[in-house]
């Protein structure tokens, strides 16, 4: 069932995650200001922004290092991924050492991004599986009807 997972769902996952990150960054910064921990708020914003940029570069890198059959050239791909993750980790550790509240905020932002991404992916996979199972006929045979994201999922009409 999952090899037929529509690419439109991947776009939905990314759009939802980025939208959630923007909202969460604003909320985290305001809450941090109200608590008098503006450096932690800046760190959360940095973490969410860094993870979002890293994810976008991951998508571009995947497309760049894939051939027409969808196979990756692993060596350059691994180097680009490791370099970005290493840079984010170095920045987070440097902030933890020099500006502790901002460093903890950045680590929290990086973690929250991953949780949002996984939550959105799980939700899309769950909906896709539910649609696939509901498209089975009474006798268990598949009914030929295309699976498209729902209108509210940010598909073609979003």
C-alpha positions as CSV (number, residue, x, y, z in Angstrom):
1,X,0.0,0.0,0.0
2,X,2.7,2.6,0.9
3,X,4.7,2.3,-2.3
4,X,1.7,4.1,-3.9
5,X,1.8,7.0,-1.4
6,X,1.0,10.1,-3.4
7,X,3.6,12.9,-3.6
8,X,0.8,15.4,-2.8
9,X,0.8,14.0,0.7
10,X,4.5,14.8,1.1
11,X,3.8,18.4,0.2
12,X,0.9,18.5,2.7
13,X,3.2,17.2,5.4
14,X,5.9,19.8,4.7
15,X,3.4,22.7,4.4
16,X,1.7,21.7,7.7
17,X,5.0,21.4,9.5
18,X,6.3,24.8,8.3
19,X,3.0,26.5,9.1
20,X,3.0,24.9,12.6
21,X,6.6,26.1,13.1
22,X,5.8,29.7,12.2
23,X,2.9,29.7,14.7
24,X,4.9,27.9,17.4
25,X,7.8,30.3,17.0
26,X,5.6,33.3,17.5
27,X,3.9,31.7,20.5
28,X,7.2,30.5,22.1
29,X,8.8,33.9,21.7
30,X,5.8,35.7,23.3
31,X,5.7,33.2,26.1
32,X,9.4,33.6,26.7
33,X,9.1,37.4,26.8
34,X,6.2,37.1,29.3
35,X,8.4,34.8,31.5
36,X,11.4,37.2,31.2
37,X,13.4,34.5,29.2
38,X,13.7,36.3,25.9
39,X,17.0,34.5,25.1
40,X,15.3,31.1,25.3
41,X,12.6,32.5,23.0
42,X,15.2,33.6,20.5
43,X,16.8,30.1,20.8
44,X,13.5,28.4,20.0
45,X,13.0,30.6,17.0
46,X,16.6,29.8,15.9
47,X,16.0,26.1,16.4
48,X,12.7,26.0,14.4
49,X,14.2,28.2,11.7
50,X,17.4,26.1,11.5
51,X,15.5,22.8,11.3
52,X,13.1,24.2,8.6
53,X,16.0,25.4,6.5
54,X,17.8,22.1,7.0
55,X,14.7,20.2,5.9
56,X,14.3,22.3,2.8
57,X,17.9,21.8,1.9
58,X,17.4,18.0,2.5
59,X,14.6,18.0,0.0
60,X,16.7,19.9,-2.6
61,X,19.7,17.6,-1.9
62,X,17.6,14.5,-2.3
63,X,16.3,15.7,-5.7
64,X,19.8,16.8,-6.8
65,X,21.5,13.5,-5.9
66,X,18.8,11.2,-7.3
67,X,18.9,9.8,-10.7
68,X,16.0,9.3,-13.1
69,X,15.1,5.9,-11.5
70,X,15.0,7.5,-8.0
71,X,18.3,5.9,-6.8
72,X,20.6,8.1,-4.7
73,X,24.3,8.7,-5.2
74,X,25.1,8.0,-1.6
75,X,28.6,9.5,-1.1
76,X,27.9,13.1,-2.0
77,X,24.4,12.9,-0.5
78,X,25.7,11.7,2.8
79,X,28.3,14.4,2.9
80,X,25.8,17.2,2.4
81,X,23.4,15.8,5.0
82,X,26.2,15.2,7.6
83,X,27.6,18.7,7.0
84,X,24.3,20.4,7.6
85,X,23.6,18.3,10.7
86,X,27.1,18.9,12.0
87,X,26.7,22.7,11.5
88,X,23.4,22.7,13.4
89,X,24.8,20.6,16.2
90,X,27.9,22.8,16.5
91,X,25.8,26.0,16.7
92,X,23.5,24.4,19.3
93,X,26.5,23.3,21.4
94,X,28.2,26.7,21.1
95,X,25.0,28.4,22.3
96,X,24.7,25.9,25.1
97,X,28.2,26.7,26.2
98,X,28.2,30.5,25.7
99,X,24.5,31.5,26.1
100,X,22.8,28.7,28.0
101,X,19.2,29.8,27.8
102,X,19.4,30.4,24.0
103,X,21.2,27.0,23.6
104,X,18.4,25.2,25.4
105,X,15.8,27.1,23.4
106,X,17.5,26.1,20.2
107,X,17.7,22.4,21.2
108,X,14.0,22.6,22.1
109,X,13.2,24.2,18.7
110,X,15.1,21.4,16.9
111,X,13.3,18.7,18.9
112,X,9.9,20.3,18.4
113,X,10.4,20.6,14.7
114,X,11.1,16.8,14.5
115,X,8.0,16.1,16.6
116,X,5.8,18.2,14.4
117,X,7.3,16.6,11.2
118,X,6.7,13.1,12.5
119,X,3.2,14.0,13.8
120,X,2.2,15.4,10.5
121,X,3.7,12.5,8.6
122,X,1.9,10.0,10.9
123,X,-1.4,11.8,10.4
124,X,-1.0,11.8,6.6
125,X,0.0,8.1,6.6
126,X,-3.0,7.3,8.8
127,X,-5.4,9.1,6.5
128,X,-3.9,7.5,3.4
129,X,-4.2,4.0,5.0
130,X,-7.8,4.7,6.0
131,X,-8.7,5.8,2.5
132,X,-6.9,2.7,1.0
133,X,-8.8,0.4,3.3
134,X,-12.1,2.0,2.7
135,X,-11.6,1.6,-1.1
136,X,-11.6,-2.2,-0.7
137,X,-14.8,-3.7,-2.0
138,X,-17.0,-5.9,0.1
139,X,-15.2,-9.0,-1.1
140,X,-11.8,-7.6,-0.3
141,X,-10.9,-6.7,-3.9
142,X,-9.5,-3.3,-4.5
143,X,-11.8,-0.8,-6.2
144,X,-10.1,1.3,-8.9
145,X,-10.4,4.9,-7.7
146,X,-7.6,7.4,-7.3
147,X,-6.5,8.5,-3.9
148,X,-6.2,12.3,-3.5
149,X,-5.6,14.4,-0.5
150,X,-8.7,15.9,1.0
151,X,-9.5,19.5,0.2
152,X,-8.5,20.6,3.7
153,X,-5.1,18.8,3.5
154,X,-3.5,21.5,1.3
155,X,-3.5,19.5,-1.9
156,X,-3.9,21.1,-5.3
157,X,-6.6,23.6,-4.2
158,X,-4.6,25.0,-1.2
